[in-house]
Amino acid sequence: MTASPPSPLPPARAGDPPSAVDTPALLVELGALERNIARMAREAAAAGVRLRPHAKTHKCAAIARLQVAAGAVGVSVQKVGEAEALVAGGIEDVLVTNQVVAPSKLARLAALAGRARVGLCVDAVAPAEAASQAAVKAGAKLGVLVEIDVGQGRCGTAPGDEAAALATHIAGLPGLRFDGLQAYHGSAQHFRTPAERQSAIEQAAQATRTTVAAIDAQGLPCPIIGGAGTGTYPIEAASGLWTEIQPGSYVFMDADYAANDTEAPYEHALFVLAGIMSRRPGHGVVDAGLKALSGESGLPLLAGVPGGRLTGLSDEHATLALPDPGPLLGDAVRIIPAHCDPTVNLHDWIVAFRERPEGAVVEAVWPVDARGRVF
C-alpha cells in the first residue's frame, strides 16, 4: 500500500504576527475583506437584485460563508469540483456558471443536488438531455440556466429564438427545472473606461431582452437572468433586466481590476507575502515566482514600498527594483496579484490577518478548499 502524502503544513497560526508567517504565503487583510463583502451586499440590496458571488475567485468555504452571511443567496462556481468542495464546507446553494458535458461530471452534480440546491448552465440540447438522465437516475432536480452569447464569443447559444427553443426543450425534460438565462459578458469586465463597459452591456442587454421576449412568447417564466462581474455589475444591477449578479474579484480586488477607471474601486485585500532572498543596491529577489503568483495579466504590484516595483517573474523568483534605503535581506514584502483567481489556486492556505493599532495579527488560517478542483 502506498502511503498518502502528508497534508501541507499551514504557513502560520492564529495569533502570529505577520513577521512569523512563512513565505511565500497568501495573505488576506480581514478589515478590507469585510468592507468589500459588505459594500457589495449593500449595493445589490439597494438595486433589488440577488447577489450570487463567484467563488472561483477565492475557492474558500470560509469566505463563501461570510458572503452568504452578508446576504448572498449562494455562490457561483466554474467547476463541479468547486461545487463539491463548497457544499462540503456548508454552502447550500451553488450554480455552476459553465457548461457541464461529461456524464461522469453530470452524475456528480446530480448526487450533489441531494445535499444542496444545484444549478448549471446549458447551451445545447445534448448536454441538457444528459443532465436530465443524470438527475432522474439520482432522483434529484437540477436547475438550468440557458447560457446565451452576449458578446464574449465563448460559450452560449444564439440569443432569441434559438435560446427560446432550447429553454422550451429543457422545461419539458424530467429532472430539470428551467430557471432562466445566463447572460454574462466576461470580456467587458476589463474594458478600462466606463463608456466602453456601458456600450458593451447595453448590447448584451439588447440580446437578453430579445431572448426574454422569445421565451415569454413560449409561455415560459424566466425568473433568473444572471450575469455581471466586478467590472460591470453596477450597469446590470441598475438595468431592471438582470435579477442576479455574479461578481467575484471584488472580494480581493487585484491589480488588473484596479486598473479599470471606476469612481470607487474596492480595496486591495489579497497579497502574497514574499521574503527577500537576495539584495544588492537598487535590486532585490523574493521567493515568490510563477508558482506563487500568476503572470498572465501582467506583473503584480509591490505594496508598501514607495519607489519599488516588480521587474520580472520566473518559476521560483520575482525580481524587484528597490529603493535604497529600503527593505533588507530577510525582510518580507507584500505583493498585490495582477489576477487573483489563478493566484489563489496556487496556494493551499489563506492567512487571514487584521491590522490593529498595536500591530497586525493573524486571526485565522483558512484552507483553499477547492484548490486544484478543475474537473
C-alpha positions as CSV (number, residue, x, y, z in Angstrom):
1,M,0.0,0.0,0.0
2,T,1.3,3.4,-0.9
3,A,1.2,5.9,1.9
4,S,-0.7,9.1,1.4
5,P,1.4,12.3,1.3
6,P,1.3,14.3,4.4
7,S,-1.1,17.3,4.4
8,P,0.8,20.6,3.8
9,L,1.5,22.5,6.9
10,P,0.0,25.9,7.2
11,P,2.4,28.8,6.9
12,A,1.2,30.5,10.1
13,R,-1.0,30.0,13.1
14,A,-3.7,32.2,14.7
15,G,-2.0,34.7,17.0
16,D,1.1,35.0,14.9
17,P,2.4,38.4,13.8
18,P,2.9,38.7,10.0
19,S,6.7,38.5,10.6
20,A,6.2,34.9,11.7
21,V,4.4,33.8,8.5
22,D,6.5,31.5,6.4
23,T,6.9,32.8,2.8
24,P,5.7,32.7,0.2
25,A,2.2,32.8,1.6
26,L,-1.3,34.1,0.6
27,L,-2.5,36.8,2.9
28,V,-5.9,38.4,3.3
29,E,-6.4,41.6,5.3
30,L,-9.7,40.9,7.1
31,G,-10.8,44.5,7.5
32,A,-10.6,45.2,3.8
33,L,-12.2,41.8,3.0
34,E,-15.1,42.5,5.3
35,R,-15.7,46.0,3.9
36,N,-15.6,44.7,0.4
37,I,-18.2,42.0,1.2
38,A,-20.4,44.4,3.0
39,R,-20.3,47.0,0.2
40,M,-21.3,44.6,-2.5
41,A,-24.1,43.2,-0.4
42,R,-25.4,46.8,0.2
43,E,-25.2,47.7,-3.5
44,A,-27.1,44.5,-4.5
45,A,-29.8,45.1,-1.9
46,A,-30.2,48.7,-2.9
47,A,-30.6,47.7,-6.6
48,G,-33.1,45.0,-5.7
49,V,-31.1,42.2,-7.3
50,R,-29.9,38.9,-5.9
51,L,-26.2,38.5,-5.2
52,R,-24.5,35.3,-6.1
53,P,-20.8,36.0,-5.8
54,H,-18.4,34.0,-7.8
55,A,-16.4,31.6,-5.6
56,K,-13.9,30.7,-8.3
57,T,-12.1,33.8,-7.1
58,H,-11.3,32.5,-3.6
59,K,-12.2,28.8,-3.7
60,C,-12.6,29.0,0.1
61,A,-15.7,27.9,2.1
62,A,-14.9,30.3,5.0
63,I,-15.0,33.3,2.7
64,A,-18.2,32.0,0.9
65,R,-19.8,31.6,4.3
66,L,-19.0,35.3,5.1
67,Q,-20.6,36.3,1.8
68,V,-23.8,34.3,2.5
69,A,-24.0,35.7,6.0
70,A,-23.8,39.2,4.5
71,G,-26.8,38.5,2.2
72,A,-25.7,36.5,-0.8
73,V,-28.2,33.8,-1.9
74,G,-25.5,31.3,-2.6
75,V,-22.4,31.2,-4.8
76,S,-21.3,30.7,-8.4
77,V,-18.6,28.3,-9.3
78,Q,-17.0,27.2,-12.6
79,K,-16.3,23.6,-11.9
80,V,-18.1,20.6,-10.5
81,G,-15.2,20.0,-8.1
82,E,-15.5,23.6,-6.8
83,A,-19.2,23.0,-6.1
84,E,-18.5,19.8,-4.2
85,A,-15.8,21.4,-2.1
86,L,-18.0,24.4,-1.1
87,V,-21.1,22.3,-0.4
88,A,-18.9,20.2,1.9
89,G,-17.9,23.5,3.5
90,G,-21.5,24.4,4.3
91,I,-22.8,26.3,1.3
92,E,-26.3,25.2,0.4
93,D,-26.9,26.9,-3.0
94,V,-24.4,26.7,-5.8
95,L,-24.6,27.5,-9.5
96,V,-22.0,26.1,-12.0
97,T,-21.8,29.0,-14.4
98,N,-20.3,26.8,-17.0
99,Q,-21.1,24.0,-19.4
100,V,-21.0,20.5,-17.9
101,V,-21.0,17.8,-20.6
102,A,-19.2,14.7,-19.4
103,P,-21.7,12.1,-18.0
104,S,-19.3,11.5,-15.0
105,K,-19.5,15.2,-14.0
106,L,-23.2,15.4,-14.5
107,A,-23.6,12.3,-12.2
108,R,-21.6,14.1,-9.6
109,L,-23.7,17.2,-9.9
110,A,-26.9,15.2,-9.6
111,A,-25.6,13.5,-6.5
112,L,-24.7,16.9,-5.0
113,A,-28.2,18.0,-5.6
114,G,-29.3,15.7,-2.8
115,R,-27.4,17.9,-0.4
116,A,-27.9,21.4,-1.8
117,R,-29.7,23.5,-4.4
118,V,-27.6,23.0,-7.5
119,G,-27.8,24.6,-10.9
120,L,-25.8,24.6,-14.1
121,C,-25.7,26.4,-17.5
122,V,-26.6,24.7,-20.8
123,D,-26.2,25.9,-24.4
124,A,-27.2,22.8,-26.4
125,V,-29.8,20.1,-26.4
126,A,-27.4,17.1,-25.9
127,P,-25.9,18.1,-22.6
128,A,-29.4,19.1,-21.4
129,E,-30.7,15.7,-22.1
130,A,-27.6,14.1,-20.5
131,A,-28.2,16.3,-17.4
132,S,-31.8,15.1,-17.3
133,Q,-30.8,11.5,-17.4
134,A,-28.3,12.0,-14.6
135,A,-30.9,13.8,-12.4
136,V,-33.5,11.2,-13.0
137,K,-31.1,8.4,-12.1
138,A,-30.1,10.2,-8.9
139,G,-33.7,11.1,-8.0
140,A,-32.7,14.7,-8.0
141,K,-33.7,18.1,-9.5
142,L,-31.1,20.3,-11.3
143,G,-31.8,23.9,-12.0
144,V,-30.8,25.0,-15.5
145,L,-30.0,28.4,-17.0
146,V,-29.7,28.7,-20.8
147,E,-26.5,30.5,-21.5
148,I,-26.6,33.0,-24.3
149,D,-23.6,34.6,-26.0
150,V,-24.0,38.3,-25.3
151,G,-20.6,39.3,-26.7
152,Q,-18.0,37.2,-25.1
153,G,-17.7,34.9,-28.1
154,R,-17.1,31.9,-25.8
155,C,-19.9,29.5,-24.7
156,G,-23.5,30.3,-25.2
157,T,-26.3,29.7,-27.7
158,A,-27.5,32.4,-30.0
159,P,-29.9,34.9,-28.4
160,G,-33.5,35.0,-29.4
161,D,-35.5,32.1,-31.0
162,E,-32.6,29.6,-30.7
163,A,-32.3,30.1,-27.0
164,A,-36.1,30.1,-26.5
165,A,-36.3,26.7,-28.3
166,L,-33.6,25.3,-26.0
167,A,-35.4,26.7,-23.0
168,T,-38.7,25.1,-24.1
169,H,-36.9,21.7,-24.6
170,I,-35.3,21.9,-21.1
171,A,-38.6,22.8,-19.5
172,G,-40.1,19.5,-20.8
173,L,-37.2,17.3,-19.6
174,P,-37.6,15.3,-16.3
175,G,-35.3,16.0,-13.5
176,L,-34.6,19.6,-14.7
177,R,-36.0,22.9,-13.7
178,F,-35.8,25.8,-16.2
179,D,-34.6,28.7,-14.1
180,G,-33.8,31.3,-16.7
181,L,-30.9,32.8,-18.6
182,Q,-27.2,33.2,-18.1
183,A,-26.1,36.4,-19.8
184,Y,-22.5,37.2,-18.8
185,H,-20.2,39.4,-20.8
186,G,-16.8,38.4,-19.5
187,S,-14.6,40.5,-21.8
188,A,-16.4,43.7,-20.8
189,Q,-15.2,43.3,-17.2
190,H,-11.8,44.6,-18.2
191,F,-12.7,47.3,-20.6
192,R,-10.9,50.2,-19.0
193,T,-13.3,53.1,-19.5
194,P,-16.9,53.4,-18.2
195,A,-18.1,54.3,-21.7
196,E,-16.6,51.1,-23.1
197,R,-18.2,49.0,-20.4
198,Q,-21.6,50.8,-20.8
199,S,-21.7,50.2,-24.5
200,A,-20.8,46.5,-24.2
201,I,-23.5,45.9,-21.6
202,E,-26.1,47.8,-23.5
203,Q,-25.5,45.5,-26.4
204,A,-25.7,42.5,-24.1
205,A,-29.0,43.8,-22.6
206,Q,-30.5,44.1,-26.1
207,A,-29.7,40.5,-26.9
208,T,-31.0,39.4,-23.5
209,R,-34.3,41.3,-23.9
210,T,-34.8,39.8,-27.3
211,T,-34.3,36.3,-25.7
212,V,-36.7,37.0,-22.8
213,A,-39.4,38.1,-25.2
214,A,-38.9,34.9,-27.3
215,I,-39.1,32.8,-24.1
216,D,-42.2,34.7,-22.9
217,A,-43.8,34.0,-26.3
218,Q,-43.5,30.3,-25.5
219,G,-45.4,30.8,-22.2
220,L,-42.4,30.1,-20.0
221,P,-41.4,32.2,-17.0
222,C,-37.8,33.4,-16.8
223,P,-37.3,34.1,-13.1
224,I,-33.5,34.4,-13.2
225,I,-31.4,36.5,-15.5
226,G,-27.8,36.0,-14.2
227,G,-24.5,37.5,-15.1
228,A,-22.4,40.6,-14.4
229,G,-18.9,40.7,-12.9
230,T,-16.8,43.1,-10.8
231,G,-16.2,45.4,-13.8
232,T,-19.7,45.9,-14.9
233,Y,-22.1,44.9,-12.1
234,P,-23.4,48.5,-11.5
235,I,-24.7,48.6,-15.0
236,E,-26.5,45.2,-14.9
237,A,-27.8,45.9,-11.4
238,A,-29.4,49.2,-12.5
239,S,-30.8,47.9,-15.8
240,G,-34.0,46.5,-14.5
241,L,-33.3,43.4,-16.5
242,W,-30.7,41.3,-14.7
243,T,-32.1,39.8,-11.5
244,E,-28.9,38.1,-10.2
245,I,-25.4,39.4,-10.3
246,Q,-22.2,37.2,-10.0
247,P,-19.2,39.4,-9.3
248,G,-16.2,37.6,-7.8
249,S,-12.9,39.6,-7.8
250,Y,-14.4,42.5,-5.8
251,V,-13.8,40.5,-2.6
252,F,-10.0,40.7,-3.1
253,M,-9.5,43.4,-5.8
254,D,-6.5,42.6,-7.9
255,A,-4.2,44.9,-9.8
256,D,-5.9,44.2,-13.2
257,Y,-9.3,45.2,-12.0
258,A,-7.9,48.2,-10.1
259,A,-6.6,49.5,-13.5
260,N,-10.2,50.0,-14.6
261,D,-11.4,53.6,-14.5
262,T,-14.0,53.4,-11.7
263,E,-15.4,56.0,-9.3
264,A,-14.8,54.0,-6.2
265,P,-12.7,50.8,-6.6
266,Y,-12.8,48.1,-4.0
267,E,-9.9,47.8,-1.5
268,H,-6.9,45.5,-2.1
269,A,-7.5,42.7,0.4
270,L,-5.3,40.0,-1.1
271,F,-1.5,39.9,-1.0
272,V,1.3,37.4,-1.5
273,L,3.9,37.7,1.3
274,A,7.3,37.1,-0.2
275,G,10.7,37.0,1.5
276,I,13.7,38.9,0.2
277,M,16.3,36.2,-0.6
278,S,18.9,38.3,-2.4
279,R,19.7,42.0,-2.2
280,R,22.1,44.5,-3.7
281,P,21.8,48.2,-4.4
282,G,18.6,49.0,-6.3
283,H,17.8,45.3,-6.7
284,G,16.1,42.5,-4.8
285,V,14.9,39.0,-5.4
286,V,12.0,37.4,-3.5
287,D,11.0,33.8,-3.1
288,A,7.6,34.1,-4.9
289,G,7.6,33.4,-8.6
290,L,5.2,32.0,-11.0
291,K,4.4,29.1,-8.7
292,A,3.0,31.6,-6.2
293,L,1.8,34.4,-8.4
294,S,0.1,34.2,-11.8
295,G,1.6,36.3,-14.6
296,E,-0.8,36.1,-17.5
297,S,-2.3,39.5,-16.6
298,G,1.0,41.3,-16.4
299,L,3.3,41.9,-13.5
300,P,1.9,42.1,-9.9
301,L,2.3,45.3,-7.9
302,L,4.6,45.8,-4.9
303,A,2.7,47.2,-2.0
304,G,4.0,49.5,0.8
305,V,7.4,50.2,-0.8
306,P,7.4,53.7,-2.4
307,G,9.5,53.7,-5.5
308,G,9.7,49.9,-5.6
309,R,8.2,47.6,-8.3
310,L,8.4,44.1,-9.7
311,T,10.5,43.8,-12.8
312,G,10.2,40.1,-13.7
313,L,8.8,36.7,-12.7
314,S,10.4,33.2,-13.1
315,D,9.4,29.9,-11.7
316,E,10.6,30.4,-8.1
317,H,11.7,34.1,-8.1
318,A,10.4,37.6,-8.7
319,T,13.0,40.4,-9.3
320,L,12.4,43.8,-7.8
321,A,13.6,47.3,-8.4
322,L,14.0,48.6,-4.8
323,P,14.9,52.0,-3.3
324,D,18.0,52.4,-1.1
325,P,17.5,52.5,1.8
326,G,14.6,50.1,1.6
327,P,13.7,46.5,2.5
328,L,16.7,44.4,3.6
329,L,17.8,40.9,3.0
330,G,15.4,38.6,5.0
331,D,12.6,41.1,5.2
332,A,9.2,40.3,3.8
333,V,7.2,42.4,1.3
334,R,3.6,42.3,0.2
335,I,2.7,41.8,-3.4
336,I,-0.7,42.6,-4.9
337,P,-1.5,39.9,-7.5
338,A,-2.3,41.0,-11.0
339,H,-5.0,38.3,-11.3
340,C,-6.4,37.0,-8.1
341,D,-8.3,33.9,-9.3
342,P,-5.3,31.8,-10.6
343,T,-3.0,33.1,-7.9
344,V,-5.3,31.7,-5.2
345,N,-5.3,28.4,-6.9
346,L,-1.6,28.1,-6.4
347,H,-1.9,28.1,-2.6
348,D,-3.2,25.6,0.0
349,W,-3.9,28.2,2.7
350,I,-5.1,31.7,3.1
351,V,-3.6,33.5,6.1
352,A,-6.3,35.9,7.4
353,F,-4.8,38.8,9.4
354,R,-6.1,42.0,10.8
355,E,-4.5,45.4,11.1
356,R,-4.7,46.7,14.6
357,P,-3.4,49.9,16.3
358,E,-1.0,47.8,18.3
359,G,0.1,45.8,15.2
360,A,-1.1,43.3,12.7
361,V,-2.0,39.8,13.9
362,V,-3.1,36.5,12.2
363,E,-6.7,35.7,13.2
364,A,-7.3,32.6,11.1
365,V,-5.7,30.3,8.6
366,W,-8.2,29.0,6.1
367,P,-7.8,26.1,3.6
368,V,-8.3,26.9,-0.1
369,D,-10.9,24.1,-0.1
370,A,-11.3,24.0,-3.9
371,R,-7.6,24.4,-4.8
372,G,-6.9,22.3,-7.9
373,R,-10.6,21.4,-8.4
374,V,-10.5,21.9,-12.1
375,F,-12.6,18.9,-13.1
